[in-house]
Amino acid sequence: MKHKDFNESILYSLKDFLQKNNIEFLTGGDAFRQGTNLIKNNSGVLLILYYYIEERNGDIYFQGFDRYIVFQELEEIISKVIINADIVGKDYYFIDRASFLIEESTNLMYNLDMVSSNSLDAINENLVMFYKNQAFPFYEKWNNLNVLYEFIKDKEGREELHDILGQFWQFKKAAILRLCNDENYQEYMDEFVARRKMILDKRAESIDTRRYYHAAKELKEILDKTEPVYNV
């Protein structure tokens, strides 16, 4: 059995569970690997459970599960500016990336263990249990962007925010402040653009520095025209 066929069997056997919980799936990979996102769209908050399958010399290996959240209203803004500035490629897809990393990732139920068709029942049972016992409480806790805002609003600098918001932490913090109607948004945004301009003036030959400056400028233009969603 090929890895794609094995994954189709998993998804088919989960059909009732997925339908009951309004969960859609998205798969991607190549001739040897396939990742699957199980996605529940809760009014723009994408609740995602992920697992991964790999094929080696005709054997199937399974690794899963993990869970994360994507705040669509946040990531659509960020992805637009970093794509336009050529910081990332046109194929950048925010669904593949968590909006935040606060709690440690869950321990994977399998660590690329070899599996067979006889493993399907165990995999499906573990997936449902993982969803109920670990993923669902996590989704409930971080159920909208304002919860994340309350957690990060007083945190400053790379040391406090990079591990939480990732590579584009400055962009994300600015957007979160704006969407959550924080009174410090304008000061933060203006200082961010000014800081990127200062770096560009010192390193005018750097293509990456120029790209980040243009991304910061476009982000400001977008956010200044964006109405807050929370705390209004």
matplotlib code that plots the C-alpha trace (Angstrom):
import matplotlib.pyplot as plt

x = [0.0, 1.3, 1.5, -1.3, -3.5, -2.9, -3.8, -7.0, -7.9, -7.4, -9.5, -12.3, -12.5, -12.6, -15.4, -18.2, -15.9, -14.9, -18.5, -19.8, -17.3, -17.4, -13.7, -12.3, -8.9, -6.1, -3.2, 0.1, 3.4, 5.3, 6.0, 7.5, 5.8, 2.4, 1.2, -2.5, -4.2, -7.6, -9.1, -12.2, -13.0, -14.5, -15.4, -12.0, -10.1, -8.6, -8.3, -5.8, -4.7, -1.8, -0.2, 2.5, 3.1, 6.3, 7.1, 10.5, 11.4, 7.7, 7.1, 4.8, 5.8, 3.4, 4.0, 1.3, -0.4, 0.1, -2.4, -2.2, -4.3, -4.2, -6.0, -7.0, -7.7, -4.1, -2.3, -4.1, -2.6, 0.9, 1.1, 0.1, 2.9, 5.7, 4.7, 4.5, 7.9, 9.4, 10.4, 8.7, 7.7, 4.3, 3.6, 3.7, 0.6, -0.3, -2.4, 0.8, 2.1, 0.8, -0.1, 1.6, 3.7, 3.1, 2.7, 5.1, 4.1, 2.4, 4.4, 3.7, 1.8, 4.0, 7.6, 7.8, 6.8, 6.3, 2.6, 0.4, -3.3, -3.7, -2.7, -5.6, -8.0, -5.3, -4.4, -8.0, -8.7, -5.6, -6.5, -10.0, -8.6, -5.9, -8.6, -10.8, -8.2, -5.4, -6.5, -10.0, -9.0, -6.2, -8.6, -11.0, -8.3, -7.0, -10.4, -9.9, -7.2, -8.0, -6.8, -3.5, -3.4, -3.9, -0.9, 1.5, 0.4, 3.0, 5.8, 8.6, 11.5, 12.8, 13.7, 10.1, 8.2, 10.2, 9.6, 5.8, 5.1, 7.9, 10.1, 7.6, 7.0, 7.2, 4.7, 2.4, 2.5, 1.7, -1.3, -2.5, -2.3, -4.4, -7.0, -7.4, -7.7, -4.6, -3.9, -0.2, -0.6, 0.3, 3.5, 4.6, 3.9, 5.7, 8.7, 8.8, 8.9, 11.4, 13.6, 13.5, 14.4, 17.4, 18.6, 18.2, 20.2, 23.1, 22.8, 21.5, 23.2, 21.2, 18.3, 16.8, 16.9, 15.2, 12.5, 11.8, 11.5, 9.0, 7.0, 6.9, 5.8, 3.0, 1.9, 1.5, -0.5, -2.8, -3.2, -3.7, -6.8, -8.0, -10.8, -10.2, -12.2, -11.9, -12.2, -14.2]
y = [0.0, 3.4, 6.2, 8.2, 5.2, 4.7, 8.3, 7.9, 4.9, 7.0, 9.9, 7.5, 5.8, 9.2, 10.4, 10.4, 12.1, 14.8, 15.4, 15.5, 18.2, 20.2, 19.4, 19.6, 18.2, 19.5, 17.3, 18.1, 16.3, 14.4, 10.8, 9.9, 12.2, 13.5, 15.9, 16.3, 19.2, 18.6, 22.1, 23.4, 27.0, 28.7, 32.1, 32.8, 31.0, 27.9, 25.1, 22.6, 19.1, 17.8, 14.4, 13.2, 10.0, 8.9, 6.0, 4.4, 1.3, 0.3, 0.7, 3.3, 5.4, 7.5, 10.5, 12.4, 14.3, 18.0, 20.9, 24.6, 27.7, 30.2, 33.5, 34.2, 37.9, 38.4, 36.1, 37.5, 40.9, 39.6, 37.2, 40.0, 42.4, 39.8, 38.3, 41.7, 42.6, 39.3, 38.3, 35.0, 33.3, 33.5, 30.0, 31.0, 29.5, 30.7, 27.6, 25.6, 27.9, 28.5, 32.1, 31.6, 29.1, 29.5, 26.1, 23.4, 21.3, 18.1, 14.9, 13.2, 10.0, 8.2, 9.0, 7.8, 4.3, 1.7, 1.0, -1.3, -1.5, -3.3, 0.0, 2.0, 1.4, 2.3, 5.5, 6.6, 5.9, 7.9, 10.7, 11.1, 10.9, 13.4, 15.8, 15.5, 15.5, 17.7, 19.7, 20.7, 22.2, 24.1, 25.5, 26.5, 28.4, 30.4, 30.9, 34.3, 36.9, 39.0, 36.2, 36.2, 40.0, 40.0, 37.6, 39.6, 43.2, 44.1, 42.0, 43.8, 43.0, 40.0, 38.1, 38.1, 37.9, 35.9, 32.5, 33.3, 35.0, 33.7, 35.3, 38.1, 39.0, 42.7, 42.6, 40.4, 42.5, 45.7, 44.0, 42.5, 45.9, 47.4, 44.7, 44.7, 48.5, 49.1, 52.7, 52.1, 50.9, 54.1, 54.7, 51.1, 51.1, 54.4, 53.3, 50.0, 51.8, 54.3, 51.5, 49.7, 53.0, 53.5, 50.0, 50.6, 53.9, 52.0, 49.0, 50.5, 47.7, 45.0, 43.6, 41.9, 45.2, 47.0, 44.3, 44.5, 48.3, 48.2, 45.5, 47.6, 50.7, 48.7, 47.2, 50.7, 51.8, 48.8, 48.9, 52.7, 52.1, 49.0, 49.3, 47.5, 44.3, 43.8, 46.1, 48.6]
z = [0.0, -1.0, 1.6, -0.2, -0.3, 3.5, 4.1, 2.1, 4.3, 7.4, 6.1, 4.9, 8.3, 10.0, 7.8, 10.4, 13.0, 10.5, 9.4, 12.9, 13.9, 10.7, 10.0, 6.5, 5.4, 3.3, 2.2, 0.6, -0.2, -2.8, -4.0, -0.6, 2.0, 2.8, 5.5, 6.4, 8.1, 9.6, 9.7, 11.6, 10.7, 13.7, 12.3, 10.9, 13.7, 12.0, 14.5, 13.0, 13.8, 11.8, 11.1, 8.7, 6.7, 5.0, 2.6, 2.6, 0.5, 0.3, 4.0, 5.6, 8.6, 10.5, 12.7, 14.6, 16.1, 16.7, 17.0, 16.4, 15.6, 12.8, 13.2, 9.6, 10.1, 11.4, 8.9, 5.8, 6.6, 7.4, 4.4, 2.0, 3.0, 3.2, -0.1, -1.8, -0.4, -1.7, 1.8, 1.1, -2.1, -3.8, -2.5, 1.1, 2.8, 6.3, 7.0, 7.4, 10.2, 13.7, 14.5, 17.9, 19.9, 23.6, 25.1, 24.1, 21.2, 22.3, 22.3, 19.0, 19.5, 17.0, 16.1, 12.4, 13.5, 10.8, 10.3, 8.3, 7.4, 10.8, 12.5, 11.1, 14.0, 16.6, 14.6, 14.3, 18.0, 19.1, 16.8, 18.2, 21.8, 21.0, 19.6, 22.6, 25.3, 24.0, 20.9, 22.0, 25.4, 23.6, 21.0, 23.8, 25.7, 22.7, 21.0, 19.5, 18.8, 21.8, 24.1, 22.4, 22.6, 26.4, 26.6, 24.5, 24.8, 27.5, 26.1, 24.3, 22.0, 20.3, 23.5, 24.7, 21.4, 18.8, 20.5, 20.7, 17.4, 15.2, 12.5, 11.8, 15.4, 14.9, 12.0, 14.0, 17.2, 15.2, 13.6, 16.9, 18.6, 15.8, 15.5, 19.3, 19.5, 21.6, 22.3, 21.8, 18.2, 16.5, 18.5, 18.1, 14.3, 13.7, 15.7, 13.8, 10.4, 11.7, 13.0, 9.7, 7.9, 10.2, 9.5, 5.8, 5.9, 7.5, 5.1, 1.9, -0.2, 1.6, -0.5, 2.6, 4.6, 1.8, 1.6, 5.3, 5.2, 2.3, 4.1, 7.3, 5.2, 3.5, 6.8, 8.3, 5.3, 5.6, 9.4, 9.6, 7.4, 9.2, 11.7, 15.1, 15.6, 19.4, 22.4, 20.4]

ax = plt.figure().add_subplot(projection="3d")
ax.plot(x, y, z, "-o")
ax.set_aspect("equal")
plt.show()
